[in-house]
Amino acid sequence: MVKVPTSILADAERLASGAVRDTQRRGALLERLLGRPNKLWSSERLAASVGASVDESDAELAAVLVDRAAGTLGPLADRLGRHVLRRHVQGWSCGPVGVFEHLKVPSAYEVERWVHAEDHAVLDAALAATKTTPPRAAFDAPPLRWRSGPRLSAGAHAWYVSQLLAGTFVLQTSERDASRPVRGAAGLVEPALDEQDTVAMARWVLRARLPASSRARVPRTVAAIDWLGQQVETGELPRSRALQLMGTDRIQSRRWAFRWGELRSPRYPDAISDERIEGLWPTDDDPTGTRRQWATWVGEVLQRAMTEQRGWRFEDFEEAYLRHPLASPIAEGLVYVMGGLPLVFIDGQAHGIDGKLTLMLGGELRVAHPAEGVEDWPMPVASPPFAQREHRVLSVAELPSPPAEPVPHGAWKRRVRALRLLSDVQTNGSTTAELWLLGHHRVHIDHAGYGSGLGGARPISKIQVSVRAGSQPPLATLDAQERHGWDSLPPWLVSEVARMLRVLFGLSPLPRSSRPG
């Protein structure tokens, strides 16, 4: 059973009174929330995604929240698993248990409401009432102001700095823990702080001599994160340190990580992820890049999606691209395929070769690959972001054989990074393979290995290539002596693997990126 604060529960009970407890609609709403854990959905966007009114959507989710509090969730318990449904003043989210369940004094839900209502005087008094003792290392920490202008009281300042510099955290259960740090609690009040003051605090955190027990981070406001990015751009701060301090739970930090080619996949921590930036591109020039630069990068994401034949549910694509003012004109310059049917988008509406189409929600949409044949493709109205129709399709005969001579380690690693391959680390930290993940397919480039216990940065030799579906036996293999199984693979897969191997083996130049890297 989940404990829900009384004020939140009363609000949910009021909303739930109008619920019909439609299990199908509930399931669709929860699926949207669980699809992007910790993403905050506005009530309007969430309702539109399942074709419901705001009142209907809010009522059904409020009923789930009420049922969970009462311990009568029933069959939906399996769908929720260990995730937690939350009602915010701005909408809904569903993600792993976090500070909203841990912080009891003051209530995290009340903090959220005070921040949203800009009731800074009440918020300041509540933080000061915890009677937090300021950390010794923070005696010279810069003062902070609320967005409305007044300076934080000494007690509120002590609470915030204590949370910011904490190396250990507690699971707050009672009044006795009121002054003790809780993971993520500092982030609750940061939207209420003056942006330029948070930059001063970030500068202080980087330069202060803090004890080893401290695990200090910087304020994660837009201004502070952009200041960190600018320190990297000017060479004042290592990129790895900036990424560590930025975290990954803020839109602006994701934009910087994407710009630097360091946005990682939750599923594959070593993989560079495009999915986590989709829909988060800026609508105006900002420190991470101008609109023109971001338009180019959106096109690169779509080109990689074509190369890897990565698919979207139509409603996800619609949200991330067709409804985004920056991405929509770019996305409308391409041809897509859904259910085997090629289509284009004009003003957000799907069109086939014979006119308008109605697309089914839940269907999978992909950027069309020219290996499927371009004869029946409809013509987009917008300009394409890349030469989709002229993208050269390679055949089995153009698969390159592994190089006869060992490849220098430095050249190999540059190619691996440029191609966004994963290094498969085996026992004792030794790398004996590189991987390329293409949907259900995994391209393995096995070799004699390098790294700990294997001669460090020694040249790469004994290269073999295989294509697998998950952990199944190889569908196709390639080595210096023979190749087999390639004729059974889809033409687009053969073509893209051949293109990738030609770069990896040094027969084609490295792909160029418009982003600094």
N, C-alpha and C positions, 0 to 999 in steps of 0.2 A: 504494500500500500504506500502511496506517495503522500507526503505531507504538503498541503497547499495552504498558504497564508489565508487567514479568514477573509481579508478584504478581497483577495483575488477570487476565492471560492464563492463569495457572495455575488460578485459580478458575473462569474460563470454560471451560477444557478439561475440568475435573472435571464441571461441569454439562452440557457438551455431549456427554459420553459417553452420556447417556440420550436424546439427540435422535434423532428419526426423519427429520429434515430434510424435514418436510412443507412444501412450497413454498406451499400455499394458506394454511396456518396462519401461516407466516412472514410472508407478504404482509399478512394481516389484522393481525398484531401491529405490523408496521412502519407500516402505514397509520394505526393509532391513534397511534403515537409521532410520526409526521411531521405528523399533523393539528394537533398543538399543539406546535410546536418549543420545546425547552428546558423543557417541563413535565415534572416528575418524577412518574412513575407508580409507585405501589407495586405490588409483584409481585401482590398479591391482587386489586387493582382491575383491573390490566391483564389478568390471566388471566380474570377474570369477564367482561370486556367482549367476549371472543371465545369464551366458553363452554369454556374449557380449565381444567385444574388448574394450580396454581402451579408444580408440578414440570415439567409439559409446556411451559408458557409460558417459564419460565426456561431450560429446556434448548434450545428452538428459538432463542431470542435469543442465548444463549451460543454456539450453533453458528454463528450469523451473525457474531458477534464474532471467533470463532476463524478462520472462513473468511476474514474481511476481513484479519486479521493475516497470514494465510498467502498472501494475494493470490489466493484461489480463489473469490471471491464469485459469479462467474458472472452470470446474468441479473438478479440482484437489485441489481447495481451501478447500473443505470439508475434504480431506484426510490429508492435512497439519494441519488443525485446527489452534491451537495457536503455532505450532512449527515453527522453523526458519531453513531454508536451508542455509548452509554455505559452501563456497569453501575455503579450506585451501591450503597452499602451499604443504602440505603432502597428501591431499585427500579431503574427504567430511564428513560432519556431519549434523545431523538434530536433534535439541533439543529445549528446552524452551528458550525463549528470555533471553540472558545473557549479559556478558560484551562486547561481540562483537557488540551489538547494542547500548550499553550505552556509551562506551568510545569514544569520538569524538576527544579529543585533548590530546596526539597524537592519531591518528587513531589506533585502536586495530589491524586492518589488516596490517598496516605498521609495528607496533611493532612485529607482528608475522613474517613478512618477514625479518626484521632486525635480529631477534633472529635466524631464520632458516639459514640465510646467514652468521651468526656470524659477522655481521657488528656492532660491539659493540661500536665503536667510534660514529657512527651516532645515535645509540640508546641512548647512554649516553647524547649526546648533546640535543636530543629531550626531554628526561626526565628532564634535567636541565633547559630547556627553559620554563617549566611550572612554575618555580620560587616558588616551594613549600617551605613553612616554616617548618623546622623540628619540630616535637612535643617536648614540654619541657621535657617529660618523657624519651626521647630518647637521652639525652645529652651524655650518656656513652655507647650507642649501639655500638657493634663492627663494624669495617670497613668491607667492602665487596669488592671482586674482580670479574671481569668478567672471564669467562672460559679461555679467551685468555691471561689473566695475568694482564692487567692494573687494577688499583683500580677505583672503582666508584668515580666520581666527587662528591663534596659536594652536588650539586644540585640533581644529580641522586640518591644519598644515601638518601637525605631528602625525595624525592618522594617515594622511595620504602618503607622506614620505616613508613612514614605517611600512606601509603596504608595498611601495615601489621598491624598496631596498631589501625586502625580506628574502632570506635564503631558505627558510623553512616555513611551512604553513600548517594551520590546524583545520580540522573539521569542526566548525563552530557549532556547538550544541547548546550553549547556555549563556547567561549573562556574564559568567566568569571569563568567557572567551571574547568579550566585547572589544577589547583593545588588541587582540592578537591577530596577526596577518592571515588572510584567507586568499587562496590562489585566485587571481583574476579580479579581486575586489577593487584594486586601483583603477582598472579600466571602466568600472561602473560610473565613476564621477568625472572621468576625463572629458567627456563631451561638454561638461559644464565649466571647464577651466578656460581661461584666456589663452588663445593659441600661441601668442608670442611668448607668454610666460612659460609655456611648456617647452618651447625651443630653448629658453635659458636653462630650464631644468635638465633637458637632454644634454646640453653643453656641459653642465656641471657634473652629471653622472659620468660622462666620458672622461673627465679630467680629475675627478675626485679620487683621493687615495682611500678606497674603501677596504674594509677587512675581508679576509678570504672567505669568511662565512656568508658574506653578502652575495646574492645572485641578482644584482641590480639590473633593471631594464630601464629604458627611457619611456617617457609618456608616449603613447601611441596615438597622438592626434595627427591630423593631416599635416599640419605645419611642422611638427617634430619629425615625422617620417620623411617628409620632403627635405628637411634640413640634413638628415642623415644621408639621403641619396645624393645631395649636393656635395657632402664631404667625400663620398666615394668618387664622384665625377671629377673633383679637383685633386684627387690623390691623397687626401688627408686621412682617409679611413679605409681599412681593408674591406672588400666587399663581403667576405664571410662574417666579419664582425657586425657590419651593418645589418645583414640579413638576420643574424641572431638577435639583435636588439629590436628589429622591426617586428619579429614574429610573423605569422602567416594568417592572422585572423582579421586583418583590416584591408579594405579595398585598395587603399593607396600603397600599402606594402606589397600587395600582389602585383600592382602595376610596376613598381620598381623591380621586383623579382623577375617579372616577365621581360621587361626591357633588358635585363642583364642575362637572360637565358638561365635563370636559377629558380624558376617556379616549379616546384616538385609535386609529384603525384602522391596522394595519400595511399593509394594501393601499391605503387611501386616507388618507394622513397628515393631511389636513384634516378628515376625517369623524369625528364623534363615534360611538364604537363601544359597542354593548351586548354584543356577543359576547364581549368580553374580560373582562367581569365575571361572566358566567354561571357558576354553581357556586362562586364565590368570596365570596358574601355571608356575613357572620359568623353564628355560631350564638348569640352572646351580645351584650349591649350592649357597645359599645366606643367609643373616641373618634370614630370616623367616623359613628356614629349608633346609636340604640337598635334593638332588634329590631322595635319597632312602625314606626319610620321605614323600616327596611330592607324590611319586609313591604310597605309602600306602594310603595317603589321597585321591588321585584320585580314588583308589579302593573303599574307604568308600563312596564317593559321588555316584559312580555307584551302590553300594549295597543299599544305601538309595533310589536311583531312582527305583530299582527293588521292594523294599518294598512298596513304595508309588505308583508304576506304573506311574511314571512321564514320559511323552513323549517329544520328540524333533521333530521338522521338520528335515528331513534327512539332508538338507544343513547346518542347525545349528549344528547338531551332527558332521557332517563331518569337519566343521571348528574348533569346540572346542576340538574334540578328534582325529579324524583320520588324521588330518593334523598337530597335535601338537607332536613334537618329544618325549616329556615325556609321554603324555597320550596315544598315539597310541598303543604301545605294550601292555598296560594294557587293553585298550578297546577291542583289538583283541583277548583277552582270554575269552570273554563272548559270550553267545548266545542272539540274539535279535529277536524281532518279528515285522513285518511290514505288514499290511493288512492281518493278520492271518497267515503269512508265517514265520517260524523260519529261521534264517540266522546267519551267522558269517561273519567276515571281515578278509581277508588275504591280506596283503600289500595294505590295503585301498579299496579292491574290495570285494563286497558282494558275498557270496556263499551260496547256499541252499544245501539240501541233495543230489541234482543231479548235482551240478556244479555252474558256475557263474550265477549271477543275475544282471539285470539292474533295479535300483531303480528310482522311479519317484520323481522328485523334489516336495516338498510340502507335501509329505507323512509323516505320523507320525511313528516314530520309538520308541520302548520301550525295556528295558532290559527284557528278557523273565522271567516269574515267573513259578516255577515248578508246581504250581497248575494247569497250562494248560496241564501238561503231558509232559514228557521229551522223549517219545519213538521216535518221529520223529525229534529230534533236531540234526542238523549237529555237528560235532566235531571240535572245534577250534584248530588251530595249536599252538597258544600261551598258556602260563600257565594262568589259571584263577586267578583273584585277590582275589576271595573268593569262597567258596564252593557253587556255584550256583545250581548245580544239586542235591546236598544233603540238600539244604535248606528245613527244615521240614515244611510240610503243616499241619496246625491244622484244625480240623473240628468244626462244630457247637457244638458238644457234649463237646468240650474242652474249650468252652467259660467259664471263671470263673465267679462266682457270686460275687457281691460286698461284701466286708468284713462286717461281722456282728458287729464288734467293730469299734469305731472311729479310724482313722489313724492319728498318731502324725503329726502336721503341718510340722515340719522340715523334716521328712522322705518323706512326700507327695511332698514338694517343690523340694527335691533332685531328686525324680523320675520324676517329671514334666519336670525339666530342662534336665535331661539325655535323656528323650524321645522326646525332642524338641517340647513339646506341648505349645500351647498358652494359657495364662490366660485371660479369658473373664471378663473384669472389668465392673461391672454394676454401678448403682447409688451410688454416694458418695465414689467412689473408692473401693467398696466391690467386691470381686471376688466370683462369684457363679457358675463358670463352667470352665473347661479346654477344649481346642479344638485341634483336629488333622485334618489338611487339607490334603486330598488325592485326588488331581485333582478336580473332580466335587463333591466328597463326603466330608462331614464334620462329624466327630465323636465328639459328645458332651458328656462330662462327667459332668453332673450337680450334685450339692451337696448343703449342707446347707450354705456354704459360709464362708469366713474369710476376715479379713481386716477391714478397717474403718467402724464403725457402726455395725460390726458383731463379735465383741470380739477379734479382732486382730489375733494373731497366734493361734487360737483355733483349736482343732482336727477337721478333716474332717469327716463328717457323712452324712447320708441320700443320698448315692451315687446312681445315675441312669445314664444309658448309652443309647444314641440313635444315629442312623446313618441317616443322611439326605442328600438329593441332593439339594444344595443351601439352600434356605429358605423354601423349601417344607416341608409338614408334614413328620414325621419320617418314614423311610423305615423299620427300625428294632429297637426294644427297649429291654432293659435289666435292671432289678432291683432285689432286694432281693427275690421277690416272683415269678416273671415270666419272660419269654423272648418270643418274637415272631417276625416274619418277617425275621429271619436270613437265612432261607433256600432259600429266593428269591434273596440274594446278591451273587455277583461273588465269587467263592471259594477263590481267592487270597485276597479279601477284608476281608472275614470272618477270614481267617488264620492270617492276619497281625493285625487285631483288637484284636483277641484272644491273640496273642503274646504280644501286647502292654499292654493289660489289666492285664495280668499275672505279668508283671513287675510293673505296677502302683499299683496293689493290694498287692504287696509284696510276690508273689508266685514264682517269678523267679528273679535272680540277675540283677542288673543294667547293661546295655550294656557298654562295655569298649570302650574308645576312645584312639587312639594312640596320640592324640593331648593334650597338657597341657591345663587344664581347671579349 
